Amino acid sequence: MRRCLSTLVSAVVVGLSAPALAQDANCPPGAWFCEDTPVEAPPTAAPAPAEKPAETPAAKDTKPPPPNGRGAVVIPPPAGKAAPPPVVVYQPVPNAPPPQVIIVSPGAPRPRVVYPVPPPPPKRPPWRPEWGLNLRLEGVAMAHEGAAEDAGMGGIGIGLRYRPVPAFAIEGDLDLIGGTDYNGFERAEVPLAFNGLLFVNPRSRVQFYFIGGFHVAWAKVRSDQASPLLTRNTEDNDGWGDYEQEYSYFGGQLGIGLEFRLSRRVALDIDLIGFFRGRTDDGDLPEFVDWDTGRTTNSSGGGLFRGGVSFYW
């Protein structure tokens, strides 16, 4: 019985609420009662857009950055006209060729490329005449055929040089030579020479030169043993020996040499000179005798090997 009453009440309620819901759909909002005639709803105007506050430059700069979806804030790089230019790091490539310089002229068909031109080398200072002082050691080369077994001579020398131009110089030499000569006698000799030096490459650090000139010389020989080439010494207080002889010569020389310039003021010199000469004294005895043939001569020759240091100013 109760179940039938509840069903009946539910049906009545549903039937009454259906027209009311239909009327509510056609009624304007706020009305308590609606007629059966339809009532047109007033047109609804579109909501006016809310005024957007003007943004100042400071507000633009302080606009919150958008999130990146992970809870972090992404700060975008600055953009626009006020953004600073990007930073460019220029690092030269090692051992790279010099940069090209391109000059564009108005109206030219195409630009021409001009490579950097290195500066010209500094000009050499003008040549100034030089004076030089040469100090040297020297040895005498003699023929071995027919010479004494212990023959050998050497000495020291000094030379004063004047070089007016780079390729030529003149030099005066004074030497003191001693030892055992070709005949086996003790000899002391003083040559005085005048030479000209022709430099082939005067601008180089190592300079090749030709040397040539003439000389005069004085020599004295002695021996404790008698010889047909020597005269007996009648003076007991000279201390030279029992037998002796004096000579004087005139001759010429020619040779080659090298000068090593260590600096502008100091140089090393080595040269090889051959000489030929004859006697100028009035001695009656010959200087050289070929004992096998008996031929005699007063002419002689040999070679000088010299090496020393020169100081220029």
Secondary structure, DSSP 8 states (H G I E B T S, - for coil): -HHHHHHHHHHHHHHHHHHHHHHHHHS-TT-S---SS-------------------HHHHHT----B-SSS-B------STTS----------TT-----EEE--TT-SS-EEE---------------EEEEEEEEEEEE---TT--TT-EEEEEEEEEEEEEETTEEEEEEEEEEEEE-TTS-EEEEEEEEEEEEEES-TTSSEEEEEEEEEEEEEEEEEESS--TTSEE---SSS-S-SEEEEEEEEEEEEEEEEEEESSSSEEEEEEEEEEEEEE-S--SS-SEE-TTT--EESEEEEEEEEEEEEEE-
